[in-house]
Structure formats: C-alpha cells, structure tokens
Amino acid sequence: MGIQNGGGPGPEGLTMMVDLDKMEVVKILDTGRGIPIPKSNG
C-alpha cells in the first residue's frame, strides 16, 4: 500500500494508512532517520 520511488529502496519518511470509512489511523510507518513521532494522548 506504499508509494515506491524510481529505483531506490522505497519511500523515506512517514507513511500513514488511514481507514477512510471509519476515519481512523490504521498504521504509522517510520522509514526515515531521526523523524520524531509524538506519543499519543489516548
């Protein structure tokens, strides 16, 4: 379900999968280096 670039190892950064029917985040992938992800409050 990700977007691949031209010929490299894949996308770098944050990828978020969202269920649009339920309007909720299903998965968050951190494939980069040094990208902070804040803790959830719930």
N, CA, C and O atoms as a Tripos MOL2 file, in Angstrom:
@<TRIPOS>MOLECULE
protein
  168   167    42     0     0
PROTEIN
NO_CHARGES

@<TRIPOS>ATOM
      1 N           0.8130   -1.1950    0.0000 N.3       1 MET1
      2 CA          0.0000    0.0000    0.0000 C.3       1 MET1
      3 C           0.8530    1.2540    0.0000 C.2       1 MET1
      4 O           0.3190    2.3400    0.2210 O.2       1 MET1
      5 N           2.1580    1.1550   -0.2380 N.am      2 GLY2
      6 CA          3.0150    2.3220   -0.2140 C.3       2 GLY2
      7 C           3.2990    2.8160   -1.6170 C.2       2 GLY2
      8 O           2.9280    2.1830   -2.6050 O.2       2 GLY2
      9 N           3.9480    3.9280   -1.6850 N.am      3 ILE3
     10 CA          4.3540    4.5050   -2.9590 C.3       3 ILE3
     11 C           5.8480    4.2640   -3.0960 C.2       3 ILE3
     12 O           6.6200    4.6470   -2.2170 O.2       3 ILE3
     13 N           6.2580    3.6390   -4.1790 N.am      4 GLN4
     14 CA          7.6710    3.3600   -4.4040 C.3       4 GLN4
     15 C           8.2560    4.4260   -5.3240 C.2       4 GLN4
     16 O           7.5830    4.9240   -6.2260 O.2       4 GLN4
     17 N           9.5210    4.7680   -5.0810 N.am      5 ASN5
     18 CA         10.1720    5.7360   -5.9530 C.3       5 ASN5
     19 C          10.8380    5.0170   -7.1210 C.2       5 ASN5
     20 O          10.6910    3.8040   -7.2740 O.2       5 ASN5
     21 N          11.5670    5.7630   -7.9390 N.am      6 GLY6
     22 CA         12.1130    5.2530   -9.1810 C.3       6 GLY6
     23 C          12.8930    3.9590   -9.1370 C.2       6 GLY6
     24 O          12.6340    3.1010   -9.9810 O.2       6 GLY6
     25 N          13.8090    3.7480   -8.2410 N.am      7 GLY7
     26 CA         14.5780    2.5190   -8.2350 C.3       7 GLY7
     27 C          15.3040    2.3280   -6.9300 C.2       7 GLY7
     28 O          16.1070    1.4070   -6.7830 O.2       7 GLY7
     29 N          15.0230    3.1960   -5.9840 N.am      8 GLY8
     30 CA         15.6760    3.1160   -4.6830 C.3       8 GLY8
     31 C          15.0120    2.0980   -3.7760 C.2       8 GLY8
     32 O          14.1760    1.3080   -4.2160 O.2       8 GLY8
     33 N          15.3840    2.1220   -2.5280 N.am      9 PRO9
     34 CA         14.8720    1.1480   -1.5660 C.3       9 PRO9
     35 C          13.4260    1.3910   -1.1510 C.2       9 PRO9
     36 O          12.8500    0.5630   -0.4450 O.2       9 PRO9
     37 N          12.8370    2.4770   -1.5580 N.am     10 GLY10
     38 CA         11.4530    2.7600   -1.1890 C.3      10 GLY10
     39 C          11.3380    4.1470   -0.6080 C.2      10 GLY10
     40 O          12.3240    4.8800   -0.5310 O.2      10 GLY10
     41 N          10.1370    4.5120   -0.1990 N.am     11 PRO11
     42 CA          9.9310    5.8590    0.3310 C.3      11 PRO11
     43 C          10.6000    6.0370    1.6850 C.2      11 PRO11
     44 O          10.6810    5.0960    2.4740 O.2      11 PRO11
     45 N          11.0720    7.2300    1.9460 N.am     12 GLU12
     46 CA         11.6820    7.5290    3.2410 C.3      12 GLU12
     47 C          10.8390    8.5970    3.9190 C.2      12 GLU12
     48 O          10.4440    9.5840    3.2970 O.2      12 GLU12
     49 N          10.5750    8.3910    5.1780 N.am     13 GLY13
     50 CA          9.7720    9.3500    5.9310 C.3      13 GLY13
     51 C           8.6270    8.6500    6.6260 C.2      13 GLY13
     52 O           8.7160    7.4730    6.9750 O.2      13 GLY13
     53 N           7.5610    9.3820    6.8200 N.am     14 LEU14
     54 CA          6.3900    8.8280    7.4980 C.3      14 LEU14
     55 C           5.3440    8.4080    6.4710 C.2      14 LEU14
     56 O           5.0310    9.1570    5.5460 O.2      14 LEU14
     57 N           4.8130    7.2160    6.6440 N.am     15 THR15
     58 CA          3.7070    6.7270    5.8300 C.3      15 THR15
     59 C           2.5800    6.3890    6.7850 C.2      15 THR15
     60 O           2.7840    5.6700    7.7630 O.2      15 THR15
     61 N           1.3970    6.9010    6.5080 N.am     16 MET16
     62 CA          0.2620    6.6600    7.3950 C.3      16 MET16
     63 C          -0.8600    6.0150    6.5940 C.2      16 MET16
     64 O          -1.2660    6.5280    5.5510 O.2      16 MET16
     65 N          -1.3610    4.8800    7.0940 N.am     17 MET17
     66 CA         -2.5030    4.2230    6.4730 C.3      17 MET17
     67 C          -3.7530    4.5970    7.2570 C.2      17 MET17
     68 O          -3.8010    4.4510    8.4790 O.2      17 MET17
     69 N          -4.7670    5.0840    6.5370 N.am     18 VAL18
     70 CA         -5.9890    5.5690    7.1760 C.3      18 VAL18
     71 C          -7.1870    4.8170    6.5990 C.2      18 VAL18
     72 O          -7.3160    4.6810    5.3820 O.2      18 VAL18
     73 N          -8.0570    4.3320    7.4760 N.am     19 ASP19
     74 CA         -9.3280    3.7340    7.0660 C.3      19 ASP19
     75 C         -10.3030    4.8830    6.8480 C.2      19 ASP19
     76 O         -10.7840    5.4860    7.8080 O.2      19 ASP19
     77 N         -10.5950    5.1850    5.5860 N.am     20 LEU20
     78 CA        -11.4280    6.3430    5.2690 C.3      20 LEU20
     79 C         -12.8900    6.1240    5.6280 C.2      20 LEU20
     80 O         -13.6200    7.0910    5.8490 O.2      20 LEU20
     81 N         -13.3300    4.8720    5.6910 N.am     21 ASP21
     82 CA        -14.7130    4.6030    6.0970 C.3      21 ASP21
     83 C         -14.9090    4.9060    7.5760 C.2      21 ASP21
     84 O         -15.9180    5.4940    7.9650 O.2      21 ASP21
     85 N         -13.9410    4.5050    8.4010 N.am     22 LYS22
     86 CA        -14.0330    4.7120    9.8520 C.3      22 LYS22
     87 C         -13.3600    6.0030   10.3020 C.2      22 LYS22
     88 O         -13.5080    6.4160   11.4520 O.2      22 LYS22
     89 N         -12.6110    6.6500    9.3840 N.am     23 MET23
     90 CA        -11.8560    7.8680    9.6830 C.3      23 MET23
     91 C         -10.9210    7.6590   10.8710 C.2      23 MET23
     92 O         -10.9190    8.4450   11.8190 O.2      23 MET23
     93 N         -10.1100    6.5640   10.8060 N.am     24 GLU24
     94 CA         -9.1400    6.3140   11.8590 C.3      24 GLU24
     95 C          -7.8270    5.8470   11.2570 C.2      24 GLU24
     96 O          -7.7960    5.2470   10.1820 O.2      24 GLU24
     97 N          -6.7450    6.1310   11.9660 N.am     25 VAL25
     98 CA         -5.4140    5.7250   11.5360 C.3      25 VAL25
     99 C          -5.2500    4.2370   11.8140 C.2      25 VAL25
    100 O          -5.4780    3.7820   12.9340 O.2      25 VAL25
    101 N          -4.8520    3.4770   10.7890 N.am     26 VAL26
    102 CA         -4.6650    2.0380   10.9230 C.3      26 VAL26
    103 C          -3.2180    1.7240   11.2820 C.2      26 VAL26
    104 O          -2.9590    0.8800   12.1400 O.2      26 VAL26
    105 N          -2.2730    2.3990   10.6280 N.am     27 LYS27
    106 CA         -0.8570    2.0970   10.8460 C.3      27 LYS27
    107 C          -0.0150    3.3170   10.5250 C.2      27 LYS27
    108 O          -0.3280    4.0690    9.6020 O.2      27 LYS27
    109 N           1.0610    3.5160   11.2910 N.am     28 ILE28
    110 CA          2.0420    4.5590   11.0110 C.3      28 ILE28
    111 C           3.3910    3.8760   10.8490 C.2      28 ILE28
    112 O           3.8300    3.1460   11.7370 O.2      28 ILE28
    113 N           4.0530    4.1110    9.7130 N.am     29 LEU29
    114 CA          5.3650    3.5390    9.4450 C.3      29 LEU29
    115 C           6.3990    4.6560    9.4170 C.2      29 LEU29
    116 O           6.2130    5.6610    8.7300 O.2      29 LEU29
    117 N           7.4810    4.4840   10.1570 N.am     30 ASP30
    118 CA          8.5840    5.4420   10.1810 C.3      30 ASP30
    119 C           9.7640    4.7870    9.4840 C.2      30 ASP30
    120 O          10.4560    3.9610   10.0790 O.2      30 ASP30
    121 N          10.0000    5.1490    8.2230 N.am     31 THR31
    122 CA         11.0800    4.5320    7.4620 C.3      31 THR31
    123 C          12.2580    5.4750    7.2690 C.2      31 THR31
    124 O          13.1560    5.1910    6.4760 O.2      31 THR31
    125 N          12.2630    6.5830    7.9790 N.am     32 GLY32
    126 CA         13.3560    7.5370    7.8650 C.3      32 GLY32
    127 C          14.2360    7.5050    9.0900 C.2      32 GLY32
    128 O          14.0600    6.6720    9.9780 O.2      32 GLY32
    129 N          15.1690    8.4040    9.1300 N.am     33 ARG33
    130 CA         16.0800    8.5010   10.2740 C.3      33 ARG33
    131 C          15.8510    9.8240   10.9870 C.2      33 ARG33
    132 O          15.7860   10.8810   10.3590 O.2      33 ARG33
    133 N          15.7300    9.7500   12.2920 N.am     34 GLY34
    134 CA         15.6360   10.9700   13.0840 C.3      34 GLY34
    135 C          14.3320   11.7240   12.9460 C.2      34 GLY34
    136 O          14.2970   12.9380   13.1450 O.2      34 GLY34
    137 N          13.2600   11.0280   12.6100 N.am     35 ILE35
    138 CA         11.9620   11.6860   12.4950 C.3      35 ILE35
    139 C          11.2040   11.4370   13.7890 C.2      35 ILE35
    140 O          10.8460   10.2950   14.0770 O.2      35 ILE35
    141 N          10.9470   12.4870   14.5840 N.am     36 PRO36
    142 CA         10.2520   12.2750   15.8590 C.3      36 PRO36
    143 C           8.7630   12.0110   15.6450 C.2      36 PRO36
    144 O           8.1120   12.6840   14.8460 O.2      36 PRO36
    145 N           8.2340   11.0220   16.3680 N.am     37 ILE37
    146 CA          6.8000   10.7410   16.3620 C.3      37 ILE37
    147 C           6.2980   10.9780   17.7750 C.2      37 ILE37
    148 O           6.7100   10.2750   18.6980 O.2      37 ILE37
    149 N           5.4070   11.9640   17.9680 N.am     38 PRO38
    150 CA          4.9200   12.2550   19.3220 C.3      38 PRO38
    151 C           4.0730   11.1110   19.8650 C.2      38 PRO38
    152 O           3.4180   10.3850   19.1170 O.2      38 PRO38
    153 N           4.1040   10.9700   21.1930 N.am     39 LYS39
    154 CA          3.2930    9.9520   21.8640 C.3      39 LYS39
    155 C           1.8220   10.3350   21.7790 C.2      39 LYS39
    156 O           1.4770   11.5160   21.7410 O.2      39 LYS39
    157 N           0.9660    9.3310   21.7500 N.am     40 SER40
    158 CA         -0.4770    9.5440   21.7150 C.3      40 SER40
    159 C          -0.9920    9.8980   23.1030 C.2      40 SER40
    160 O          -0.4250    9.4680   24.1080 O.2      40 SER40
    161 N          -2.0510   10.6680   23.1600 N.am     41 ASN41
    162 CA         -2.6530   11.0470   24.4420 C.3      41 ASN41
    163 C          -3.8740   10.2040   24.7610 C.2      41 ASN41
    164 O          -4.6290   10.5530   25.6680 O.2      41 ASN41
    165 N          -4.0910    9.1280   24.0630 N.am     42 GLY42
    166 CA         -5.2970    8.3530   24.3130 C.3      42 GLY42
    167 C          -5.0770    6.9580   24.1620 C.2      42 GLY42
    168 O          -6.0010    6.1650   24.3400 O.2      42 GLY42
@<TRIPOS>BOND
     1     1     2 1
     2     2     3 1
     3     3     4 2
     4     3     5 am
     5     5     6 1
     6     6     7 1
     7     7     8 2
     8     7     9 am
     9     9    10 1
    10    10    11 1
    11    11    12 2
    12    11    13 am
    13    13    14 1
    14    14    15 1
    15    15    16 2
    16    15    17 am
    17    17    18 1
    18    18    19 1
    19    19    20 2
    20    19    21 am
    21    21    22 1
    22    22    23 1
    23    23    24 2
    24    23    25 am
    25    25    26 1
    26    26    27 1
    27    27    28 2
    28    27    29 am
    29    29    30 1
    30    30    31 1
    31    31    32 2
    32    31    33 am
    33    33    34 1
    34    34    35 1
    35    35    36 2
    36    35    37 am
    37    37    38 1
    38    38    39 1
    39    39    40 2
    40    39    41 am
    41    41    42 1
    42    42    43 1
    43    43    44 2
    44    43    45 am
    45    45    46 1
    46    46    47 1
    47    47    48 2
    48    47    49 am
    49    49    50 1
    50    50    51 1
    51    51    52 2
    52    51    53 am
    53    53    54 1
    54    54    55 1
    55    55    56 2
    56    55    57 am
    57    57    58 1
    58    58    59 1
    59    59    60 2
    60    59    61 am
    61    61    62 1
    62    62    63 1
    63    63    64 2
    64    63    65 am
    65    65    66 1
    66    66    67 1
    67    67    68 2
    68    67    69 am
    69    69    70 1
    70    70    71 1
    71    71    72 2
    72    71    73 am
    73    73    74 1
    74    74    75 1
    75    75    76 2
    76    75    77 am
    77    77    78 1
    78    78    79 1
    79    79    80 2
    80    79    81 am
    81    81    82 1
    82    82    83 1
    83    83    84 2
    84    83    85 am
    85    85    86 1
    86    86    87 1
    87    87    88 2
    88    87    89 am
    89    89    90 1
    90    90    91 1
    91    91    92 2
    92    91    93 am
    93    93    94 1
    94    94    95 1
    95    95    96 2
    96    95    97 am
    97    97    98 1
    98    98    99 1
    99    99   100 2
   100    99   101 am
   101   101   102 1
   102   102   103 1
   103   103   104 2
   104   103   105 am
   105   105   106 1
   106   106   107 1
   107   107   108 2
   108   107   109 am
   109   109   110 1
   110   110   111 1
   111   111   112 2
   112   111   113 am
   113   113   114 1
   114   114   115 1
   115   115   116 2
   116   115   117 am
   117   117   118 1
   118   118   119 1
   119   119   120 2
   120   119   121 am
   121   121   122 1
   122   122   123 1
   123   123   124 2
   124   123   125 am
   125   125   126 1
   126   126   127 1
   127   127   128 2
   128   127   129 am
   129   129   130 1
   130   130   131 1
   131   131   132 2
   132   131   133 am
   133   133   134 1
   134   134   135 1
   135   135   136 2
   136   135   137 am
   137   137   138 1
   138   138   139 1
   139   139   140 2
   140   139   141 am
   141   141   142 1
   142   142   143 1
   143   143   144 2
   144   143   145 am
   145   145   146 1
   146   146   147 1
   147   147   148 2
   148   147   149 am
   149   149   150 1
   150   150   151 1
   151   151   152 2
   152   151   153 am
   153   153   154 1
   154   154   155 1
   155   155   156 2
   156   155   157 am
   157   157   158 1
   158   158   159 1
   159   159   160 2
   160   159   161 am
   161   161   162 1
   162   162   163 1
   163   163   164 2
   164   163   165 am
   165   165   166 1
   166   166   167 1
   167   167   168 2
@<TRIPOS>SUBSTRUCTURE
     1 MET1         2 RESIDUE 1 A MET
     2 GLY2         6 RESIDUE 1 A GLY
     3 ILE3        10 RESIDUE 1 A ILE
     4 GLN4        14 RESIDUE 1 A GLN
     5 ASN5        18 RESIDUE 1 A ASN
     6 GLY6        22 RESIDUE 1 A GLY
     7 GLY7        26 RESIDUE 1 A GLY
     8 GLY8        30 RESIDUE 1 A GLY
     9 PRO9        34 RESIDUE 1 A PRO
    10 GLY10       38 RESIDUE 1 A GLY
    11 PRO11       42 RESIDUE 1 A PRO
    12 GLU12       46 RESIDUE 1 A GLU
    13 GLY13       50 RESIDUE 1 A GLY
    14 LEU14       54 RESIDUE 1 A LEU
    15 THR15       58 RESIDUE 1 A THR
    16 MET16       62 RESIDUE 1 A MET
    17 MET17       66 RESIDUE 1 A MET
    18 VAL18       70 RESIDUE 1 A VAL
    19 ASP19       74 RESIDUE 1 A ASP
    20 LEU20       78 RESIDUE 1 A LEU
    21 ASP21       82 RESIDUE 1 A ASP
    22 LYS22       86 RESIDUE 1 A LYS
    23 MET23       90 RESIDUE 1 A MET
    24 GLU24       94 RESIDUE 1 A GLU
    25 VAL25       98 RESIDUE 1 A VAL
    26 VAL26      102 RESIDUE 1 A VAL
    27 LYS27      106 RESIDUE 1 A LYS
    28 ILE28      110 RESIDUE 1 A ILE
    29 LEU29      114 RESIDUE 1 A LEU
    30 ASP30      118 RESIDUE 1 A ASP
    31 THR31      122 RESIDUE 1 A THR
    32 GLY32      126 RESIDUE 1 A GLY
    33 ARG33      130 RESIDUE 1 A ARG
    34 GLY34      134 RESIDUE 1 A GLY
    35 ILE35      138 RESIDUE 1 A ILE
    36 PRO36      142 RESIDUE 1 A PRO
    37 ILE37      146 RESIDUE 1 A ILE
    38 PRO38      150 RESIDUE 1 A PRO
    39 LYS39      154 RESIDUE 1 A LYS
    40 SER40      158 RESIDUE 1 A SER
    41 ASN41      162 RESIDUE 1 A ASN
    42 GLY42      166 RESIDUE 1 A GLY
